[in-house]
Amino acid sequence: MNRKTRILSKSWPQRDATPATTINPPVYKGSTVLFNSYEDMLKAGRHEYEGISYGTDRLPTQRQFEEAMRDLEGGEVCRLFQSGIAAIQTALMAFTQSGDHILVCDNAYGPGQRFCRKVLQKYNIECTAVPPNVGADIDRYIRPNTTLILLESPGSLTFEIQDIPAITAIARQKNIVTVLDATWATPLYLQPFALGVDISIHSVTKYISGYSDVLAGTVTAGERCARTFENFYKLMEIYTPGEECYLALRGLQSLATRLRQHEQSALTVAGWLETMPLIDEVIHPALPSHAEHHLWKRDFRGSSGLFAFTFKKDYSHTELAAFIDSLDLFRLGYSWGGYQSLITAAKVMRATPSRYAGKTIIRLSIGLEECSDLVSDLENGFTMLT
């Protein structure tokens, strides 16, 4: 063996190196994880090993973030995914099987609803849409084979709120799993498990990461569903890259400070919009004018920077384009929860009756810019409308 071959084949143990102590955790990358003994390897084969056995077995940075989220939510187990939609899809698959019937709130995340219609139904899982402001009347939609209810409160387009405790009380009686997408409020402003929810989902992409440079999602399970979900996650060998875990954990440290600013600015902008003659309705759950404001006030600890409004006039495509394209601070883009303010506009299609049927919904994600500048930007944009 020549010298070059010896160097390339040499193992470089790190046990003698002094580890650096940093505020943020290191980013781990690796496929093979070495065992300390043959006995440990045998335990891993018998699913008795408590350590990390392979790169897909959730490396330390991922585990640290998951534990932080589990603690924030008060759940039993938390797992991280490569995106928010991956979190939704996996939660749905973990708790359904062929022949089941599930209920899907009509304001739930669009790609999640499409997954139900286009994928789950292929495997003989029937999906029924329920009104976005459903409460105790959920009972009328439940069948003998209903096994899961998917909620999002508030929805991220039209912001209806469900009566979560009323739904979970009925679901518990009938042994139905409740899954709630709580991304809008984050774990700081809504505690799903205190309201009887079984599974809480967050798009970490949004407020938790905070900089629009991370794709990730979490599923946190309560005690009743924890082992089923944990085993399914491990069976699928799901994991999230270390860089995303690192950035998500870093974003979590500043979440409370950022969210307070998002909340305050959004309420200021929303209040100003309510005074504008051309505005028909400002759709913000924290405003007394919101139809489910009483539910928000009862169940939530605060609000975030995402809300919507409608115009009194049904403006044409050309007129809306002139308004939106004239804005400087509000940029056009999907997603939300970052420091950059964003705007979208669309007519929302629903499977159930909607109080916003036929209306164009202008959705604003209020970022971290100066609030007065955001108001001026919108005010200038309104001059483009006649």
N, C-alpha and C positions, 0 to 999 in steps of 0.2 A: 504494500500500500504506500503510494507516494505521499508527500507532505500535504499537497492540496486536498487529496481524498481524506486524509486524516482530519484536516481542519473542517471540511464540509460535513463529516459524519460525527464530529465531536458534539457531545451534549454539554450545554453551558448552564450548569445549575446556578440558581440565584440564592441558595440558602445562606451563603456567606455574606451577601450584600446587605448593607444597612438600608432598610426601606425609608423613603422620604415620607414625611407627614405633611399632607396637603389639606387645605380646607375642603376642596371638592374631591370626590373619589376618582381614582384612575379609571381609564377606559380599558376594559379587558377585551381582547380579540383572540380567538382561538377556536379550533375544532377539537383537537385532542386535549383532554385533561388527564394528567398523570395521577395514578393511584399510589398511595404510600406503601401498599402491601397487596399481595395476592388475595388475602382474605377480604380486603375492601372491595376488590374487583368481583369476587364471588358474591358478596353482599349486594353489589349493584345489580348483578344478574338475577338475584332473587327479589329485587325491589325493596331491599332492606337498608340500603346505603343512605345515610343522611347528608352526605356531601354532594358535590357536583361531579357528575360522571362523564359529561360530554358537553361540547359547545352549545348544543341545543337545550341544555338542561339549565338555562337561565343563569348566565354568568353574574358575578357579584354586583356590578353596577345596576343591572336590571332588578336584582333582588332587593337592593337598597331602595330603589324608587318604588317598587311594589309595596314594600313594608311601610314607606312613608304614606302612600295613598291609602293603604289598608287602615293605618292608624287615623288618618284624617276622616275617613268615612265611617269608622267604627264597624267595619265588616270582619268577616272571619278569614277570608283569603282574597288576595288581589293578584291579577295577572295582566301583564302588559302585552300589547299587540302592535303590529306594524302600522296600523291606522285605526281611526274610529270605526270605519265600516267593517274592518276585520274583526273588531271587538263585538259589534252587533251580530255579524254572521255567525261567529263561533258560539256566542251565547244562545242563539236560536237553535243551532244544530245540537248543542249539548243537552238541551231539554226537550227535544221533540223526536218523534219517530213516526214511521209510516202509519197512517190511520188517524193521526191526531188532528185536532182543529185548534187554531190559534186566533186570537183577536188582536188586531193591529190598529192603534189609534191613528186617525186619519191625518194628523199633523206630524206624525213621526218622520224622521229623516228619510227623504225620498229614495236614496239608494238602498236603504234598509227595507223599505216597502217593496221595491222592485225585486230584491232578493227573495222576499216571501212569495211574490207572485210568479217569478220566473224560475226559481230554483227549488224552493221547498215544495211548491205544488207539483213539480215533476216527480217528487218522491211521495206523493199521496198525502201531503200535509195541507189541509184546506185552511185558507186565510180569509177572515172576514174583517172588513173595515168597520170601525166604530167611531162615533162623533168625537171631534177633538176636545170637546168640553164634557166628556162623559163622566159620570159619577156613580151613584148607587144604581142608576138605570143600566149599568153594565150587565146586570143580571138577565135582562131580556135577550142578550146576545149569546149567552153561555149555553153550550150544548153538553150532553153527557160525555163527549170525547174532547172537550176543551181542556187543554193542558197548560196553556201559556197565554199571557196578556202582555203585549208590548206597548209601552207608554212613552211619551216625551212631553215633559211639562216644565216650562211652556214650550210649545213647538217653535222652531227657529225661523219660521217664515210668517206665520199669522198669530203666534203667541197666545193661543188658547191654553188654559190651564185645566187639568183634570182634578177631580176631587180624589186625591190619591188615597187617603185613609179609608174612604168609603169603598173604593175598589179593592184595596188589599184585604179589608175585612171579609168581603164576600169571597175573594179568591182563596183565602186561608180556609174558610169553611168547606170549600169544594176541592181543596188540595191542588189549586192551580198556581203555577209559578208566575210571579209578576216581575217584569223586567222594565226598568225605567232609565231612559236616557236623560241624565241630569246635567248635561254639558253647560247649558245657559247659566245656571246658578253656581256651578263649581261646588266642591264639597264644603266650601266656606259658607255658602248661603242656603244650602239645602242638605238635609240629612235624611236620605231616603229610608234607611233602616229604622229610624225612629217613627216613620209613617207606615211601617209594615211591609215595605218592599223587600223582595228576595234578592234581586240582582240590580246593581247600580252600574251604569255605563257612563264613561266620560271620553270625549274626544280630546285627548291630550294635545292635539294639534292646535286647539283654540287657546283659551286663557291660561291653561297650566303651563304650556311652553312659552307663549306670549310674544314670540318674535317671528312667527310665520315661516319658520325654517325647520320645523319638525313635523313628521307624520307619525302619529302614535295614538293608541287608545287603550283604555283599561276596562276590565270587568272586575267588579268586586262583589263577592257573594256573601250572603249572610249565612248563619249557622246551618239553616235547613238545607241549603243547596251547595254548601262549600265542597264537600267531598266529591259529589258528582261532577262539579265543574272542574275541580283540581285534577281529577283522574282523566277527564276528557282532554284537557289542555295538554297533559303530559303524553297521552296517547297520540295526539296529533303532532308532537314535537315542534310546537310553536315557540318562537323566540323573537326578540327584538334586538337589532344591532346595537352595540355598545355606545356608539356616538349618539344615537337617538335617546338612549337611556340617560346618558350624561347630561344632554341638553334639557331633557324633561325634568330631571332632578334639579338642575340649576334654576330653571324657570319656576319651579315650585317654591323656591326660597323667597322670591319676590312677589308671589301671587297676591297676597293680602294687600300690599301697597299698591300694586297696579290696579287691582280690581276696585279698590276704593275710588281711584281716579276715574276709571271707566264709568263707574256707577254715577258719580257726581256730575261728570260732563254730560252723560247721556240724559240724565234728568233735567239738566239745564237746557239742552238742545230740545228735548221733548216738550218742556214747558213753553219754550219760545215758539215752537211750531204750532202749539195749540192756539196761539194768538194770531196766526197768519190767516187772512181771509180766504186764501185759495185752498187751505187744508180742510179736508172733510173730517178725518179721524186720525188721531195719533194712537198707535197700538203699542202700549207699554204697560206691562202688568202692574208696575208700581204706581201708576197714575190712578186716582179715584175713578176716572172715566172708563177704565177697562172693565169689561163685563165680568171677569173673574177676579177682580181686585181683592175681594173679600177672602178668596182662597189663597192668593199670594200673601196677603197680610197675615193669615193664620199659619201658613206652612213654611214661608221663606224668611230668611234672616236679612236679605238684601236683594239688590238687583244688579244686573250687569250692563254692558254697553251696547247691547243689541236690541233694537226695536224697529218698528215700521210706521209708515203713515200712508194715507190715501188722499188723493186730490178730490175736490168737489167735481171737477170737470174730467171727463174721459179724454185725456189728451191723445193726440195721434202719435204714431211711432216717430214721426219727424220732430214733433214738438218735444217729446220726451228725450229724444237724442240730443236736441239742442240744449236742453236743461242739463242733462248728465254730462255731456262732453264739455260743457263750459266750466265745470268744477275743477278746482286746482288741488284742494286737499283731499277730497273724497275720490279715491281711485276705484276703478271698476275691477272687481275680482271676487271669486268665490271664497268661501271660508270666512272666518272672523276671529276675533279675540286677540289680535296682534296690536302693535303700537300704531299701525297705519290705519286711518279711517277708510272704510270701504262703503260702496253703494251697489245695490242691485235693483232691478225693476222687472216685474213679471206678473202676469195673471196666473193665479194659483188654481190648479185643477184639483178637485176633491171628489172622492167616491161617495161621500155623505153630504147632506145639505150644509152649506157654509154661509156665514154672515158676510163673507167677502166675495161671494160668487160674482164673477164678471168684473171685479175691480182690479186695477193695477196696484200691486203692493210695492211700495218703495221701501226697501230695507236698508237701514243704516247700521253700520258697525262703528261705534264711536271709539276712536283710538286715543292716543296720549298727546295729541297736539293741543295747543291752547284752545280752550273752549270758545272764546270770543272769535278766534280766527275761523273756527268751524261754522259758527253762526253766520259770519260775514260771507263765507264761501257759499253757503246755501242761499243766503239773501241775494247775492249777486246772480246765482243760478236761476232763481225765481223770476228775475227780470226777463229771462228768455221765454217765459210762458205768457200767453195772452188770454 
